[in-house]
C-alpha cells in the first residue's frame, strides 16, 4: 500500500532563517506531488505541484520554492522566512484517476 | 472568479443523528468532486468522491449527492458519531483536470454525545 511521510511535524523558526520541509511517498511510481498551505481556520491553498522529476509548477508568487530531486521526494524550501510564511503545510500525492492523498502536515511557526 | 464554498461554517448535531454538510460550486466545467475529513492537527483524509456522470454515491455511512443543475454538492453522514467531529472540505477539479483541486473553506462538524 502507498504511504506518505512528511517531516518535521512541527517547526519553529525565526524570521530570516532558511526552511526545508521534506516529503516522501512509498508504494507508487511517478506520482504527482503537491504542496498545500492551510492558514488557521481556512481552506487549502495549492503552492506547488510536480508531475515528474525536476518539473515544478508554481501556483502563487511567494517566498517559497519547491524541488523534486527524486521520483518520490518533494521538498519545500525558503532562503529567508517571513512571518507570513507561518501555517500548516501539507504534502500530497496522486496518480491518474485517484484523489489526492495527504500527509499529516508540518506546523510552521515563524517568530 | 470560480470558487467552491460551503453554506455553513459550523454544524452541531447529537450523536446518532444524521448530518448533512453542503457545498456550492460555481465552476460548471468541474466534473470530479471529493469530500475530505480533517481532524485537528492532521492532514485531510479522503472520504468519498463522485464524478459528474453520477448524482449519488454511497460509502460506509456516507452518501454524496451531486446536483449539477444548481451546482450543489452535499455529504450525508448517517448515525453520526463523536469520532465524526472534524472539519469537512469539499473540493473540485475545476478546469485544470484531475491534477489539481480547488478546496472550499470547510465546515466544522461538532457531535455531542
Contacts between the chains, C-beta under 8 A, distances in Angstrom:
chain1	res1	chain2	res2	distance
A	6	B	43	7.8
A	32	B	99	5.8
A	34	B	100	7.7
A	42	B	105	5.9
A	42	B	106	7.7
A	43	B	89	6.5
A	43	B	103	4.4
A	43	B	104	5.9
A	43	B	105	4.4
A	43	B	106	5.9
A	44	B	44	7.3
A	44	B	89	7.1
A	44	B	103	4.4
A	46	B	100	5.9
A	46	B	101	7.6
A	49	B	99	6.6
A	49	B	100	6.2
A	51	B	99	6.9
A	59	B	100	7.9
A	90	B	43	5.2
A	90	B	44	7.4
A	92	B	43	7.7
A	94	B	98	7.3
A	94	B	99	7.6
A	96	B	98	7.0
A	97	B	98	7.0
A	99	B	34	5.1
A	99	B	46	5.0
A	99	B	49	5.4
A	100	B	34	7.6
A	100	B	44	7.9
A	100	B	46	7.5
A	100	B	91	7.9
A	100	B	101	6.1
A	101	B	46	6.5
A	102	B	36	7.9
A	102	B	43	3.5
A	102	B	44	4.9
A	102	B	45	7.4
A	103	B	43	5.3
A	104	B	41	7.8
A	104	B	42	5.3
A	104	B	43	4.8
A	105	B	41	7.7
A	105	B	42	7.0
A	105	B	43	5.0
A	107	B	41	7.5
